[in-house]
């Protein structure tokens, strides 16, 4: 009873704060609306946690709060002294991707063999529907070139782990979802720069090789580090299997540095120096971390999952806040239209992914899975690439908007689907 009253009190605070915000916004006092909107969203984020049906939206409301804070008070999220906060984006993204890798294993990639049709359809839909709809929506709204390129960049990125969570909620094919995310991420160093060159090359300058190397640094190597951590934290059940996995990860590190050597003016000594750095940072440190985790946390996977989930959510919030603050002026010019464009882009992804899967006679669970994989993109990667281009305040705006939005729409769709169980999911559902 006390907990119910607690959440009801915050709901009342949220309603009151948002009513005051609305009244001030439509009066001559719109400049003083910030505290009321921010406090209203925070109270709403707490209030919805009292509802089993709505508590999944709490994180989305907190993200919206962070966006509002950075819009009203951007000066606090740009720099501290001489240090620019945008330098945190890539390290935070690497930590998030490490967390993703630590929850994966090579079995996730082996799903390609077990579910070839689903993987092929999902990947093809992912890397055709979203970039094509991205340039279509951007052209329809006639955005400035760099804003438009950001929409295409979102569409050209792979899906992230958020889609796996939504697939679980929707009681879709979780194994297919995880495999699709893993395989799309593996293909992203090649396909994302290629799609950007094809669809956004007329809007901004795209350096194919730089973008490929950026994806290796921000996504592929941190995921390899996570896989290595997972391998050693679970115990080496097969030495030969461990050796082959480590060899494959070292090969990926060598490939990344070889590409850099061939496409940039890198000296031979720099090639070896960078390779050693990658081996230490993404190979040896994860192994050391795995043994420390086993020693201090006794291999408690549940504790690790909670910690990594919290760090990932916090990291995403910080990234979105920094990008919003950096692009505030551009966002004020195209804000509402860009929100609408991102919403349409997101909806086209869900709808076309689902409809094309249906046309190919896939079962309902797989159709739902592919719809979520296509509609939900790795906004963090897109943000990191925008920073690498030096255009985080323009190209980075669409990813910053798309990320929170897809969590709201994805969780809504997943919850709606969960209440409408398919024949397949009904058989295997665990109530």
N, C-alpha and C positions, 0 to 999 in steps of 0.2 A: 504493500500500500504506500509506504514511504517513498519507494523508488518511483512509483507511478506519479505521485505528487511532484517529485523532483523533476521529472521530464515534462510534466504539464506546466510547471512554473517556467521552465525555459521556453516552452512553446508560446506561452503568454508574452514573455519578454521579446521573443522573436517577432510575433505579430505586432506588438506595440512599436518596437523599433522600426520595423518596415513600414508601418503606417505613417510614422513621423517622417521617415525618409521620403515617402511618396508625397506627403504634404509639402515638405520643404523643396523637393525637386520641381514641383509645378508652381512654386511661388518665386519670389525674388531672392530667396535664401539658398539657392542650390549649392552655393559654395560651402555650406556647413553640413552637407548631407553625409559626408564620409563616415564619421563616428557611428551614426545610426545604421547605415547600411552594413558596416563591418560588424557591429555588435549584434545586429539582427541575424546575419548569416552564421556567426559563431553560435548564437543561441539555438538557431535552427539545426545546426550540425549536431549539437548535444541532444536536442529534443527528439530527433528522428531515431536516435539510438534506443529509445524506449519502445519502438515498434519493430517487431520481428520482420515485417514486410518492407519497412523503409530504412532500416539501419544501414543497409548497404550504400545509401546515398550520403552518409555522414562525411566520408572522405571527399566526395565531390563538392559538398558545401564548403569544406575547409579549403579546398583548392580555389573555389570561387572567392572565398574570403581573402586568400593570399593575392589573387589577381586584383581585387578591389583595393587592398592596402597598397600594392605597388602602383596602381593607377592614381590614387590620391596622394601618396607620399613617395614618389619615385626616387627622390634624392637619397633616401636611406638604403636603396638596393642597387645603386650603381657602383659605388666605390667606398672604401674606407681609407682615407689618406691617399697614398699613391697606388693602393691595390684595387684593381678593378674586379668586381665580383663575377664578371662574365668568364674570368679565368677558372672559375670553379665548375663550369658546365661540363667540360670533358672529364675531369676526374670523377665527378658525381655520376656521370653516365657510365663510366668504366666500372664503378662500384656496383651500380644497378645491374649491369651486364654480367659482372662476376657473380652476383646473387642468382641471376637467371641460370648461369652455367652450373652453379653448385647444386641446383635442383634438377639437373639433367644428367643423362648418361648416354652412352652410345646406343642403348636400346631405343632411344627416342628417334634416332636416325635410321635404325633398322626397321622402323615402322613403314618406311618407303616400300620395302619388299612385301610386307604383310598387307598393306592397303594401297596398292599402286594406283588404282583408279581415283580414289579419294585424294591422294596426294597430288597427282597430276592435275586433276580438275581444280583443286584448291590453289595450287601454285600458279597455274595459268590464269585463273580468275583474278588472283591477287595482283599479278604483275601486268594485267591488261585493263581490267575494269577501272581500278583506282587511278592510274596515271592518265588514262584517256578521259575519264570523268573529271579529273583534276584540271586538265587544260581546257576542257569544255566549260566547266563552271567558271574558271578564271576568265575565259574569253567572254562568256555571257555577261559577267559583271563589269568587264572592261577595267580591271584593276591596273594600277601601275605595274610595270614589268617585274620589279623585285617582289612585290606582294603576290603577284600571280605565280611567280616561280616557286614561292613558298608553298602554295597549294599543290602544285605539281610535285614538289619534293615530298610532301606528306604522302601523296598517292604512290610515289615511287619507292617508298620505304617498306620493309617487311612488317609483318605483324609482331606484336610483343606478347609478353606473358599475361597481359590483361585479358586477352582473348581466351586464354586457357581457363582463367578464373570464371569468365562468363559462360564458357562451354560447360563447366562443372555445375554452375547455378542452373543453367538451362536443361541439364540432364541430356546434353548432346553427346557426341562421340569424343570424349576427353582424350583418348589415345590418339585419335586422328588430329585433334587440335594441337596437341603437344608436338606431334611429328611435323605438322605443317609449319608451326612456328620455327622449329629447329631447322627444317629444310629451307624455308624462305630466308631465314637469317643467314644460312650457309651460302645461299646464292646471291645475297645482297651486294657483296663487294663487286660483282660483275654487273648485275642487272640494274641496281639503283643508279650508278653513274651512266649506264647505257640509256636508260629511260630518261634521265634528266637531260642528257645530251640530245636525245631525239625530240622530246616534247618541250623542253625549256631552253634549248640552245639558242633560240631566237630572242629570248627574253633577257638572259644574262649570260655572261661568259662561264662556261662549264669546263673545268679541267678534269678530264676523265680519270687520269692516273692519280691526281691528288685526292680526288673524292674516294677512289678505291682504297688508297692507303689510309685515308681517314677512317673508313669503315673497318678496316683491319685493326687499327689502333683503338677505336672506340667500342667495337663490338666483338669482333672475332677473337682477338687475343684475350680480352677479359673473360669471354665465355670459355676459352681453352683453359684459362687459369681456374675458373670455377669447376670445370670438368676434372682437372687434376686434383683440386682440393677434394672433390667428391670421391674420386678414386682412392685417395690415401686415407681420408677420414672414415671410410667404410671398411677399411682393412683390405689388404692385397690378397684376394682369394686365389688369384692365378698370376704367378710372376710373368709368364709368357704373355698373357693378355695385357698386363700392366706395361710391360716393355714395349709391346706393339702400339699401345695407346700413346705412351710418352713419345715414341718415335714419330708418330703421326703429328702430334702437337708441335714437336721441334721442327718438323718439315714445314708446317704452316708458318712458323716464325721465320724460317729461312726463306720461304717463298715471298713473304711480305717484304723482307729486307732486300731480296734479289730484285723484286719489282722496283723498289725505291732506287736501287743501284742502277738499274737499266733506264729509268725514266727521269732521273734527276742528276744533277752534277755532284754526285756523291763519290768521294775518294774511297779506295779499297779499304784503307784503315778505318774509315767511318762505317763501312759496311760491317766489319767485324765488331767494332765497338757497339754499334746499334744492336747487332745480333746478341752479343753478350748481355747487354742491358735487358733485352726482351726475355732472354732465357732466365735471368735472375728475377726480373719483376713478375713475369707471368708463368714461370716454371718452378724455380726454387722457393720463392716466397710462399706460394700456395701450398707446397709440400710442408714447409715449416709451420705454416698456419694450421694445416690439418693435424699435425702431431700435437701442437699446442692446444688445439680444440679438444682432441682426445684426452689430453692430460688434465686440463683444467675444467672442461665441461663434461668429461666422461662420455663424449660422443653423443650428447643429448640432441638429437635431430630436431625435436620439437622446439627446443630453445633456439637453435640455430635458425629455423624457419621463421620464428617470431621476430628475431633480431633482424634478419635480412629483409623481411617484409616491411618492418618499421623503417629501416634505413632506406629501402627503395621508395616507399611512399614519401618520406621526408625529402629525399633527393629530387624526386619528380616535382614536388611542391616548390623547392628552392629554385630549380631550373626554370619553371614557369614564371615564378616571381621575378627573377632576374631579367628574363626575356621581355616580360610585360613592361617592366620599368624602363628598359632600354628602348623599347619601341612605342612608348606611350604616345608621343606626338603623332606618329604614323597611325596608331590605333584609333586615336580620336578622330582622324580624318575618314577612316574607312571601317570603323569599328562594327557598327550594326550590319553593314553589308558583308563584311568578312565573316561575322558570326553566322549570318544566313548562308553564305557560300559554303562554309565548313559544315554546316548542318546538312545542306543538300548533298554535299560530297559524301558525307557519312551515310546518309540514307540511301543514296544510290548504291553504295558498297554493300549494305545489308540486302537490299532488294534484288539487285542484279545477281549477287552471289547466290542468293537463295533460288531465284527463278531459273538461272542457268543450270544449277544442280538438279532442280526438278525436271527440266527438259532432258537432262542426261539420265533420267530414271534412277537417281540415287535415293536411298531411303531417307526418311524424314530426319533422323538424327544426324546423318551426314550433311544434309542440306542446311540444317541449323548451324552446324559446325563451320561449314564453309562460309556461310553468310557472316558469322562473327569474325572469322579470320580475315575476310576481305574488307569488312567495314571498319575494323580496328587496326590502326597502324602504330608503328613504333615512333611516337612523336619525339621521344628523347633523342633518338638517332638523328631525326630530321633537324632538331634544334642544334645538335652538335655539329652537323654538316653546315648549317647556316652560319655558325660561329666560325668554322674553318674558312668559309668564304669571306669572312669579314663583314657579313650582312645580317647579323643576328637581330638588328632592330627593324628589319624589313622582311627578309626571307624567313626569319625565325618567328614571325607573328602567327602565321597559319598553324604551324605545329603547336605553338603555345595555346591557341584556342581549341584546336582539334583534340588535344589530349584530354582536357577536362570534359569536353562535350561528349567524346566517345565513351567515357566512363559512365556518364549519366544515361545516354541512350542505350549503351550496351547492357548495363545492369537492368534498365527498364525492360528491354526486349527479352533478356534472359529470364527475368522474373515472370514475365507474361507467358513465355514458353513453358516455364517450369510448371505452371498451373494447367498446362494443356499437354499432358504426357502423351507421347506416341505409344504405339503398340510395342515397339522395340524397347523403349525406355521403361515402360510399365512392367515389363517382364523382369528387368534387372534392377529396378529401383530398390534402394534400401531406405525404407521409411524410418 
